[in-house]
Amino acid sequence: MEIICTYTYICVVKLEQAIQSTKFKSEVQKAGLNILYTAWWLKTVMSRELKEFGLTHEQYNVLRILKGKHPELMCVKDIACRMIEKNSNVPRIIDRLEIKKLVKRATSEADKRETVISLTQSGIAVLEASTKQLDAAYADTITICEADAASINELLEKIRENEN
């Protein structure tokens, strides 16, 4: 398999090459490390594409969450519950998105103590453009068929069966 790389570091295919180790306690341990390494690799691809839009992957995730409810407003707690990275500092992410004029805050009509967030038109435009670019990057990067993707999804869900 030929690898073409635009990074300044060496591209690798095998986990053993990436982490420079061939010693694993088991295939299960190797699979866990492979998942972590692949997640980092995909996050790197995503970050590179989002950089053009001045977004982090966490900011992009918040914009997608808001778009899923648009035009409804969402409170910070509900956004945080839907985040991929559960330890994200959602209020700070929203602060940065608000500075960029991609979201706006308002006081909830139902509960004056609660702040609700919505997408701005600029936020929708940036989300649409960045999603289009990410989709193209993923299509170029993740070159597996739908059946293989379904198998991977099934296995990953099996791994998370005991998720709390």
C-alpha positions as CSV (number, residue, x, y, z in Angstrom):
1,M,0.0,0.0,0.0
2,E,1.4,3.4,-1.0
3,I,1.1,6.2,1.4
4,I,1.2,9.8,0.3
5,C,1.8,12.2,3.1
6,T,1.7,16.0,3.5
7,Y,2.8,16.0,7.1
8,T,6.3,16.8,8.2
9,Y,6.5,13.6,10.2
10,I,6.6,10.0,8.9
11,C,3.2,8.4,8.0
12,V,2.7,4.8,9.1
13,V,0.2,2.2,8.4
14,K,0.7,-0.3,11.2
15,L,0.2,0.4,14.9
16,E,3.5,-1.3,15.7
17,Q,5.3,1.2,13.5
18,A,3.3,4.2,14.9
19,I,4.1,3.5,18.5
20,Q,7.4,1.7,17.8
21,S,6.4,-1.4,19.8
22,T,5.5,-5.0,19.0
23,K,4.8,-6.1,22.5
24,F,1.2,-6.2,23.5
25,K,-0.3,-8.2,26.4
26,S,-3.1,-9.4,24.1
27,E,-4.9,-8.6,20.9
28,V,-7.6,-6.9,23.1
29,Q,-4.9,-4.5,24.5
30,K,-3.6,-3.9,20.9
31,A,-7.1,-3.2,19.7
32,G,-7.7,-0.6,22.5
33,L,-4.4,1.1,21.6
34,N,-5.3,1.0,17.9
35,I,-8.6,2.7,18.6
36,L,-6.9,5.4,20.6
37,Y,-4.3,6.0,18.0
38,T,-6.9,6.0,15.2
39,A,-9.0,8.5,17.1
40,W,-6.0,10.8,17.5
41,W,-5.2,10.4,13.8
42,L,-8.8,11.3,12.7
43,K,-8.8,14.2,15.2
44,T,-5.6,15.5,13.6
45,V,-7.2,15.3,10.1
46,M,-10.3,17.1,11.4
47,S,-8.2,19.8,13.2
48,R,-6.2,20.5,10.0
49,E,-9.4,21.0,8.0
50,L,-11.1,23.1,10.7
51,K,-8.1,25.4,11.1
52,E,-9.1,27.1,7.8
53,F,-12.4,28.1,9.5
54,G,-10.8,29.2,12.8
55,L,-12.5,26.3,14.6
56,T,-11.4,23.6,17.0
57,H,-13.1,20.2,16.8
58,E,-14.9,21.0,20.1
59,Q,-16.3,24.3,18.7
60,Y,-17.4,22.4,15.5
61,N,-19.1,19.8,17.7
62,V,-21.0,22.6,19.5
63,L,-22.1,24.1,16.2
64,R,-23.3,20.7,15.0
65,I,-25.3,20.1,18.2
66,L,-26.9,23.6,17.9
67,K,-27.7,22.9,14.2
68,G,-29.4,19.7,15.2
69,K,-31.9,21.6,17.3
70,H,-32.1,24.8,15.1
71,P,-34.1,27.0,15.3
72,E,-34.8,25.9,18.9
73,L,-32.6,27.3,21.6
74,M,-30.4,25.0,23.8
75,C,-29.1,25.5,27.3
76,V,-25.4,24.9,28.1
77,K,-26.2,21.7,30.1
78,D,-28.0,20.1,27.2
79,I,-25.1,21.0,24.8
80,A,-22.6,19.5,27.3
81,C,-24.6,16.2,27.5
82,R,-24.3,15.7,23.7
83,M,-20.6,16.5,23.4
84,I,-18.3,13.8,22.1
85,E,-15.6,14.8,24.7
86,K,-17.5,14.8,27.9
87,N,-14.8,16.9,29.8
88,S,-15.1,19.8,27.4
89,N,-15.5,23.2,29.0
90,V,-18.7,24.1,27.1
91,P,-19.2,27.6,28.6
92,R,-15.7,28.6,27.4
93,I,-16.3,27.1,24.0
94,I,-19.5,29.1,23.7
95,D,-17.6,32.2,24.8
96,R,-15.2,31.8,21.9
97,L,-18.0,31.1,19.4
98,E,-19.9,34.1,20.6
99,I,-16.7,36.3,20.1
100,K,-16.6,35.0,16.6
101,K,-20.3,35.8,16.2
102,L,-21.2,32.2,15.4
103,V,-23.6,31.8,18.3
104,K,-25.6,34.1,20.5
105,R,-26.8,33.9,24.1
106,A,-30.1,34.9,25.5
107,T,-32.0,34.5,28.8
108,S,-34.5,31.6,28.8
109,E,-38.1,32.7,28.7
110,A,-39.1,29.7,30.9
111,D,-36.4,30.2,33.5
112,K,-34.7,33.6,33.8
113,R,-31.7,32.0,35.5
114,E,-30.9,29.8,32.5
115,T,-28.9,31.0,29.5
116,V,-29.8,29.6,26.1
117,I,-27.7,29.4,23.0
118,S,-28.6,29.7,19.3
119,L,-26.8,29.7,16.0
120,T,-26.4,32.9,14.1
121,Q,-26.6,33.1,10.3
122,S,-22.8,33.3,10.3
123,G,-22.6,30.2,12.4
124,I,-24.8,28.3,10.0
125,A,-22.7,29.4,7.1
126,V,-19.4,28.5,8.7
127,L,-20.9,25.1,9.8
128,E,-22.1,24.3,6.3
129,A,-18.8,25.2,4.7
130,S,-16.7,23.4,7.3
131,T,-18.9,20.3,7.1
132,K,-18.5,20.2,3.3
133,Q,-14.8,20.4,3.6
134,L,-14.7,17.8,6.4
135,D,-16.9,15.4,4.5
136,A,-14.5,15.6,1.5
137,A,-11.5,15.1,3.8
138,Y,-13.1,12.0,5.4
139,A,-14.1,10.6,2.0
140,D,-10.4,10.9,1.0
141,T,-9.1,9.6,4.3
142,I,-11.5,6.8,5.4
143,T,-11.5,4.5,2.4
144,I,-13.5,1.6,3.6
145,C,-16.8,0.3,2.2
146,E,-20.2,0.6,3.9
147,A,-20.1,-3.0,5.0
148,D,-16.7,-2.6,6.7
149,A,-17.9,0.6,8.3
150,A,-21.0,-1.2,9.7
151,S,-18.8,-3.9,11.1
152,I,-16.6,-1.4,12.8
153,N,-19.6,0.4,14.2
154,E,-21.0,-2.8,15.6
155,L,-17.7,-3.8,17.2
156,L,-17.2,-0.3,18.7
157,E,-20.7,-0.4,20.2
158,K,-19.9,-3.9,21.6
159,I,-16.8,-2.4,23.3
160,R,-18.9,0.3,24.9
161,E,-21.7,-2.1,26.1
162,N,-20.7,-1.3,29.7
163,E,-20.5,2.4,29.2
164,N,-22.0,4.3,32.1
